[in-house]
């Protein structure tokens, strides 16, 4: 079955960096699109970034553009999110999600799968 496992979250100070990883199994990345969604307590889910697994085109929410970079490694069936210049507003649980249709507003296809999430906390 399809499985997505996120890792790399943690506690960092404002201005710091983290690299999130998503290991996928049960499907190959070249057969689906994939990206990252985050949710802070009491707030709506927010699309962060996604990548076309067929041609590698990348997309970013305005709030993270210029600071975050999404990438993929099809040989490893993995997706990454390099997060630089982190801000307290970036604090959230970050989920790896398949079949992202739109980031703003967030739309995920009915066939989309979600990982368990990894916590990112940005605080001084």
LINDALIN-V126612 format. One line per field, one symbol per residue. psi: psi as a letter, one per 40 degrees, with the letter a starting at -180 (. if undefined). burial: + if it has 9 or more other ideal C-beta (glycine too) atoms within 8 Angstrom, else -. A space follows every 10 residues. Layout:
psi = ???
burial = ???
This chain:
psi = ihhhhiieia hiiheaiihi ihhiieiide eiiiahiihi heiiihhdii hhedeehiii ideehedihi iigddefiii hhhifiidee hihhhhhifh didhihhhid eiihaeihhh hhi.
burial = -+++++-++- -+-+--++++ ++++--+-+- -++++++++- -----+++++ +++----+-+ +--+---+-+ -+++--++++ +++--+---+ ++++++++++ --+--+-+-- -++++-++-+ ++--
